[in-house]
Amino acid sequence: PVCKGSGAVSVPAPEFVKEEGWGEQTKTRCDLCWGTGILPEPQAFGSEGEVQFVLGWWDCKCEQDYIHPENHDHCTICGAIQEDQPASRADEVRRYLISLGVEVA
């Protein structure tokens, strides 16, 4: 994941933290793995015509950033619930992970 497996990422610290001299950066939960440090390996499981789907990934209703790993039980933006949403397309998950710098086999 973006966190390189630690579950946390560095972000700019809030102003009060900087003012107290506690540093310019702080750690927060990784938005992609939600603090677990792991992402599911995309595994193809079915298809409709030429479209192949993967286990472990699902799509919410958002126009952008709609691909979620299975450890996200809901989308914090549109409110979609994982169990009510379709599986992600294999090609889209691959492009998404590559765009984040995640190595894909």
Sine and cosine of phi, psi and omega as CSV:
sin_phi,cos_phi,sin_psi,cos_psi,sin_omega,cos_omega
0.00,0.00,0.01,-1.00,0.02,-1.00
-0.84,0.54,-0.52,0.85,-0.04,-1.00
-0.98,0.18,-0.03,1.00,-0.03,-1.00
0.88,0.48,0.50,0.87,0.07,-1.00
1.00,-0.02,-0.01,1.00,-0.02,-1.00
-1.00,0.05,-0.36,0.93,-0.06,-1.00
1.00,0.06,-0.10,0.99,-0.03,-1.00
-0.73,-0.69,0.47,-0.88,0.05,-1.00
-0.77,-0.64,0.43,-0.90,0.06,-1.00
-1.00,0.06,0.69,-0.72,0.05,-1.00
-0.70,-0.72,0.33,-0.94,0.07,-1.00
-0.86,0.52,0.69,-0.72,-0.02,-1.00
-0.95,0.30,0.49,-0.87,0.11,-0.99
-0.87,0.49,0.40,-0.92,-0.06,-1.00
-0.83,0.56,-0.67,0.75,-0.04,-1.00
-0.89,0.45,-0.53,0.85,0.04,-1.00
-0.93,0.38,-0.69,0.72,0.03,-1.00
-0.90,0.44,-0.68,0.74,-0.02,-1.00
-0.90,0.44,-0.54,0.84,0.02,-1.00
-0.98,0.20,-0.10,1.00,0.01,-1.00
0.98,0.19,0.37,0.93,-0.05,-1.00
-1.00,0.02,0.02,1.00,0.06,-1.00
0.83,-0.56,0.27,-0.96,-0.02,-1.00
-1.00,-0.02,-0.34,0.94,-0.04,-1.00
-0.85,-0.53,0.42,-0.91,0.10,-0.99
-0.64,-0.77,0.27,-0.96,0.01,-1.00
-0.99,-0.17,0.57,-0.82,0.09,-1.00
-0.59,-0.81,0.24,-0.97,-0.01,-1.00
-0.90,0.44,0.68,-0.74,0.05,-1.00
-0.90,0.43,0.79,-0.62,-0.01,-1.00
-0.94,0.34,-0.40,0.92,-0.04,-1.00
-0.99,0.11,-0.76,0.65,-0.04,-1.00
-1.00,-0.07,-0.08,1.00,-0.03,-1.00
0.82,0.57,0.64,0.77,0.11,-0.99
1.00,0.06,-0.03,1.00,-0.03,-1.00
-0.99,0.13,-0.41,0.91,-0.02,-1.00
0.99,0.16,0.02,1.00,0.00,-1.00
-0.72,-0.70,0.44,-0.90,0.10,-0.99
-0.81,-0.59,0.54,-0.84,0.04,-1.00
-0.92,0.38,0.61,-0.80,0.09,-1.00
-0.96,0.27,0.84,-0.54,0.01,-1.00
-0.87,0.49,0.82,-0.57,0.00,-1.00
-0.82,-0.57,0.90,-0.44,0.01,-1.00
-0.88,0.47,0.67,-0.74,0.00,-1.00
-0.71,-0.71,-0.30,0.96,-0.04,-1.00
-0.21,-0.98,0.11,-0.99,-0.01,-1.00
-0.46,-0.89,0.37,-0.93,0.15,-0.99
-0.80,-0.59,0.96,-0.27,-0.09,-1.00
0.91,0.41,-0.84,-0.54,0.00,-1.00
-1.00,-0.10,0.01,1.00,-0.02,-1.00
-1.00,0.01,0.81,-0.58,0.01,-1.00
-0.94,-0.34,0.65,-0.76,-0.02,-1.00
-0.95,-0.31,0.28,-0.96,-0.03,-1.00
-0.80,-0.60,0.51,-0.86,0.15,-0.99
-0.98,0.21,0.50,-0.87,0.11,-0.99
1.00,0.02,-0.04,1.00,-0.02,-1.00
-0.66,-0.75,0.58,-0.81,0.00,-1.00
-0.61,-0.80,0.33,-0.95,-0.02,-1.00
-0.95,-0.32,0.71,-0.70,0.11,-0.99
-1.00,-0.06,-0.25,-0.97,-0.06,-1.00
-1.00,-0.09,-0.01,1.00,-0.03,-1.00
-0.92,0.39,0.48,-0.88,0.06,-1.00
-0.95,0.31,-0.59,0.81,0.01,-1.00
-0.81,-0.59,0.36,-0.93,0.02,-1.00
0.78,0.62,0.74,0.67,-0.07,-1.00
-1.00,-0.10,-0.05,1.00,-0.01,-1.00
-1.00,-0.05,0.78,-0.62,-0.02,-1.00
-0.78,-0.63,0.61,-0.79,0.15,-0.99
-0.97,0.26,0.32,-0.95,-0.09,-1.00
-0.90,0.43,-0.30,0.95,0.04,-1.00
-0.97,0.24,-0.11,0.99,0.17,-0.99
-1.00,0.02,0.93,-0.37,0.01,-1.00
-0.99,0.12,-0.21,0.98,0.04,-1.00
-0.40,-0.92,0.27,-0.96,0.08,-1.00
-1.00,-0.08,0.80,-0.60,-0.02,-1.00
-0.96,0.28,-0.21,0.98,0.00,-1.00
-1.00,-0.05,-0.86,0.51,-0.09,-1.00
-1.00,-0.10,-0.22,0.98,0.03,-1.00
0.99,0.11,0.06,1.00,0.01,-1.00
-0.86,0.51,0.61,-0.79,0.01,-1.00
-0.99,-0.17,0.74,-0.67,-0.07,-1.00
-0.76,0.65,-0.76,0.65,-0.11,-0.99
-0.91,0.42,-0.30,0.95,0.00,-1.00
-0.99,-0.11,0.01,1.00,-0.13,-0.99
-0.92,-0.39,0.36,-0.93,-0.02,-1.00
-0.98,0.22,0.35,-0.94,0.11,-0.99
-0.93,0.37,0.45,-0.89,0.01,-1.00
-0.98,0.20,0.43,-0.90,0.09,-1.00
-0.97,0.24,0.66,-0.75,-0.04,-1.00
-0.85,0.52,-0.69,0.72,-0.04,-1.00
-0.92,0.40,-0.58,0.81,0.01,-1.00
-0.94,0.33,-0.64,0.77,0.04,-1.00
-0.89,0.45,-0.68,0.73,0.01,-1.00
-0.86,0.51,-0.76,0.65,0.01,-1.00
-0.89,0.46,-0.64,0.77,0.00,-1.00
-0.88,0.48,-0.76,0.66,-0.02,-1.00
-0.90,0.43,-0.67,0.75,0.04,-1.00
-0.88,0.47,-0.64,0.77,0.01,-1.00
-0.90,0.44,-0.41,0.91,0.03,-1.00
-1.00,-0.02,-0.03,1.00,-0.01,-1.00
0.99,0.12,0.27,0.96,0.02,-1.00
-1.00,0.03,0.76,-0.65,0.02,-1.00
-0.94,0.33,0.74,-0.67,0.00,-1.00
-0.86,-0.51,0.76,-0.65,-0.02,-1.00
-0.96,0.28,0.00,0.00,0.00,0.00
